[in-house]
Amino acid sequence: MKGRLIAIGDIHGCHLEFSEMLDKLKLKSADRLVLLGDLVNRGPDSAKVIDLAIKTKAIAILGNHEIRLLKYRKSLDKSILRECDYPTLKQLKPRHWAYLKSMRLTYEVRKLNLIFVHAGFLPGMPWRKQSPEIVTRIQSINKNGEMIKRSKTKANLSWAAKWRGPRFVVYGHTPRSKIYKLKWSVGIDTSCVLGGFLTAYVLPKRTFVQVKAKERYYP
């Protein structure tokens, strides 16, 4: 594989941290940059984040926040919107909407036996057959192996704890204070918009690069 393959966790409008990360990474023409979804909302400037994504020709994975904005764009149904959507809607221009529409559900790299996704997969089911609802939103599963909201389970069993491949999964969505590395997966949403870190996972060396948030942008 020529160049590096670099994944970056949930940016959520944190354009200053994203810009600093790009400075640290010093991207070259042979590198591939993969953004793991939720580029938008909660942080200070979603439009600037998308502009940087366009400039770097990043491959972007659909997150639940992008899906909600795209659904609203199509239906104009304000009932699906949340408070954090409104500032973003004011910022987005046609080029930003075009980029959101170009985002994909997954990105597979067979040579490295891995797949990039926003949230994850339901264990025990072929990943290709899983719905957008699952792959953009899953966090926890119950004792029966069913998708469940994190707030609805005391056991709080991560889907990743039960995932056994056959693909290694690189994902975001579930904010944690630290990188969540298991045998078959790595979660790199380290809560940048909540005052934590923006994290990049760099292949093939499997190293991590982090940028500390300038502040806590979202309560």
Secondary structure, 3 states (H helix, E strand, C coil): CCCCEEEECCCCCCHHHHHHHHHHHCCCCCCEEEECCCCCCCCCCHHHHHHHHHHCCCEEECCHHHHHHHHHHHHCCHHHCCCCHHHHHHHCCHHHHHHHHHCECEEEEHHHCEEEECCCCCCCCCHHHCCHHHHHHCCEECCCCCEECHHHCCCCEEHHHHCCCCCEEEECCCCCCCCEEECCEEECCCEHHHCCEEEEEEECCCEEEEEECCCCCCC
